[in-house]
Amino acid sequence: MTTQTLEKNSTSFSMHPKKFALWLFIVSVIMIFASLTSAYIVRQSEGNWVQFELPAGFYFSSVLIVVSSVFMHLAYLSAKKDLFKRTQALLLLTALSGVVFMFLQWRGWSELVAQEIFFVGNPSGSFVYVISGLHAVHIVSAIIFVLVVVYQSRKQMVHSKSLNSIEMCLTFWHFLGGLWLYLFLFLVLNR
Amino acid sequence: MASSAVSTSTAHAHDTHHDEHEHHELSFIRKYVFSEDHKTIGKQFLFTGIFWAIIGGLLSVLFRIQLGFPGADLTFLKPLLGGWITAEGTLDPEFYLAMVTMHGTIMVFFVLTAGLSGTFSNFLIPLQVGARDMASGFMNMLSYWFFFVSSVIMFISLFIKTGPAAGGWVIYPPLSALPQAISGSGLGMTLWLVSMALFIVSSLLGGINYITTVINLRTQGMTFSRLPLTIWAFFLTAVIGLLSFPVLFSAALLLIFDRSFGTSFYLSEIYIGGEALPNMGGSPILFQHLFWFLGHPEVYIVLLPALGITSEIIATNSRKPIFGYKAMVLSMVAIGFLSFIVWAHHMFVTGMNPFLGSVFMLLTLIIAVPSAVKAFNYITTLWKGNIVFTPAMLFSIALVSFFISGGLTGIILGNSALDIQLHDTYFVVAHFHLVMGSASFFGLMAGVYHWFPKMFGRMMDEKLGYIHFWLTFVGVYLVFFPLHYIGIAGFPRRYYSFTSYDAFSSFTDLNMFVSISAIITFSAQFIFLFNFIYSIFRGRLAPANPWRSNTLEWTTPRIPEHGNWPGKIPTVYRWPYDYSKPGAPEDFIPQNVPLSATPESNLENEMEEAQKEQVAAH
C-alpha cells in the first residue's frame, strides 16, 4: 500500500482517482443535458411551439430536492463524527426524499397529461418529458449509490478515517440536485 | 525533493508489493479474457479492431466493384451475399447503401476510434507515464466488454433479413427515423442505435480512465512538460471524447423516441405513399446540429492519437528532439478546442443563414493554422536527422504526406461558397479519406509496427513490412487522388450507379481504375495480417529497446508482467526527446537517466538541476 502513497506523492494532483473519475462522469452528464437544453432552444427558435403551464408537481419537487441535499449533508457531517446510527438514518431519509421526488415528478407528468400535453405530440411537451425523465434515471442511480453507502456504514466501512465513498455520494447527490434546479429554471424561463 | 527517505521506504514496500504479484497466478479467464490488465485490454482492442478493419475493407471492395464495373455479373459472390445479389446477378441497390453505411460506421467508430485509441491509450498510457496500471482496472475491463457487446450487435445486424442500417453513417432523419422509408431503417437501424449506445458507454468508461490515469498516476518527476507527445494526444483525445460522445447519446436518444415512441423531435409534415404521417413540429436540422457537434470532434478523436503516435516515432527514428514540443502540444490543444466550434461547416447547404455560414467558415479555416504548425514541425524534425527507415517510420512519414495533401482540400471545402458545388461529392470523399481515414490508419499501422516488440516480445518481419508499406502507400494515393477529379466533375457520393445519366457516363474508366487500385490495396493488407500473426509466434526475439528510444516503456522487461516493472517504478529526470544530444556518448538518453549521470551533455540550466538531484540523493 505504501506504493500507492508514493505514487500519490509523486503527482502534483492529490485528488483520489475515483473521486476524479466521478467528476469526469459528472462532466459527461452535464454535456448530455447541455445538448438537450440547446436542442430545446434551437428547436424553439424555429416556431410552431405549443405553450403550456409547468405542472405544480415540479415546483414541489424542486423544494424537496433542496431538502434532500440538506439531509445528505447532515449525513456526511455525522459520518465525519463517527455517529454511525445517525449517518444511516440521515442517509435513509435522503434516499426516501429521492423516492418522493420521483413520485412528485410522476405527479407532474400526470398533470401534464391532464393538460393534454402528451409525450407524443408537439416537441415542446416531449422535451419536458425527456429532460425530466432522463434526470429521474440519474436520481435512481443516486438512490442506489446512497443505499450502498448505508450498507457500507452498517459494515463500519464509512467513518471519519474513510470518507471517500460518502464524499463521492455527497458530490453526486448535490450535483443532481443542482442539475434539477438548473433544468427547472431553464424550463420556467424558456417556454 | 525529499526523495531519499521516501525511496528507501518504498524500495522495501515495492518488494512486498512485488511478492504479492508473484504468488497469486490468475486463472486463464481472468488473465486473458476478463482481464483487468491494461496491456491485455489494449491487445483485445487491437485484435477486435483488426477484425473490424477486415470487414470494413471488404465492404468497400464490394461496393467499389459496383462503382467500377456497374452491372457486372456478380453471381460468384452469391455464396457470400446470398439474396443481396439479384436474379440478374447484380448487387441489390439498397444493400449497396447498407454497405456504404456500414463501411463508414465500422471504420470511423470500430476501427479508428476503438481500434486506435482503445489499443494505444490502454497499452501506452500506464507504460509511458510510469504507472502500474490504469486508475480503475475494472472500469477498463468494462470498457472493452461494452465495446465487445456493441461489436457483436453491429455484426449481427449485417446478417439480418432486412439488412443493416442504410441511411449513411450520419443516420440523418427522416430517412433513418422511418422504417417504411427503406428496409435498412427497420431492425437494422434499431440494432445500429443499440450498438452505438453501448459503444458510447464504452468510450466514456475508457476516456474517464485515460484522463484520470494521466492526471493522477504519473511517476515521480513525470511533469506535464515531460510527457511524451503520445500521452498528450491520448489525453486530449479522451477529453474531446468525454465532451462530445454524450451529445451523440442525446441525438440518438431523441431518434430512438422518434422511431419507437412516435414523438416528433426530428419529423414534420411527411407523406409516404401519398399518406400523411401524424408527426408534426419536428426539425431534421436539429439532428444534424446534434450529430455534428459530436461528428466533427470525432474526426479529431480519430486523428489526434495517430498524430501523437507518429510524433513519437518520427522523433525516435530521426534521432532528433521533436521540433517545437510546446508548439506541438499547443496546436493539439488548439485543434481540440476549435473542433467544437466548427460543426456547422458540415451543414452549409441545409439552408442556414449565409452570415452564420461565414462565421463557421472563418473558424474552420483557422484550424489550418495549428494543423500547419504540426506539419512544419514534423518536417523540421525530419530535417537533417539521421533517419532510420523502419516500417513504422515509413508509415509515419506517409501520415505527414496524407495530412498535408488531404488537409489542403480541407481549406477548399471549408469555404461555404465552394461547398455549394462540392458538397456531398466524391471530392469530400477524397478529402476525408486522405486526411482522416488514411492518415489515422497509417498512424495505427505505425503504432503496431513500432510497439509490436513491447506487446508481444518479438519483432515483426521488416521486409514484409516494407512491401506492405509501399503497396499500401501507393495504393492509397491511386485510390483517392482520382476521386478529387470525379468529385469536381460533380459526381455525388452514395449513388449506386451513374450510368443511367448521360452527364455521368464519362469517368467510367477512372472509376474502374480506382476500383482495381482499391482491390490491390485491400489485398496488400493480408501481407500485414500474415506478418502480424506469424511474428506473434515465430518472430525474432525483441531486444529490450529495439528502437533505442527514450520513453519509459522500454525500461520494462521484454514481456512486462502485471504491474509493468518488477521492481520500483523508474523516476523521470528529463523530457523524452534527448536524442543526439551534443556531448553524449550515445545518441539517446532515456528519461530515467538522472541529469547528474550525464555531466558531459548537460546544458547550463540542467547542471544546476543535476546538482539539486545530488543534494536530494545524499
Interface residues (C-beta under 8 A of the other chain):
Chain A: M1 T2 T3 L6 E7 K8 N9 S10 T11 S12 F13 M15 P17 K18 F20 A21 L24 F25 V27 S28 V29 M31 I32 A34 S35 L36 A39 V42 R43 E46 N48 W49 V50 F119 V120 G121 N122 P123 S124 S126 F127 V130 L134
Chain B: V6 S9 T10 H12 A13 H14 H17 A131 R132 A135 S136 M139 L204 G207 I208 N209 I211 T212 T213 I215 N216 L217 R218 T219 Q220 G221 M222 T223 L242 L243 S244 F245 P246 V247 F249 S250 A251 L253 L254 F257 F261 G262 T263 S264 F265 S268 M280 G281 G282 S283 L286 H289 L290 F293 I569
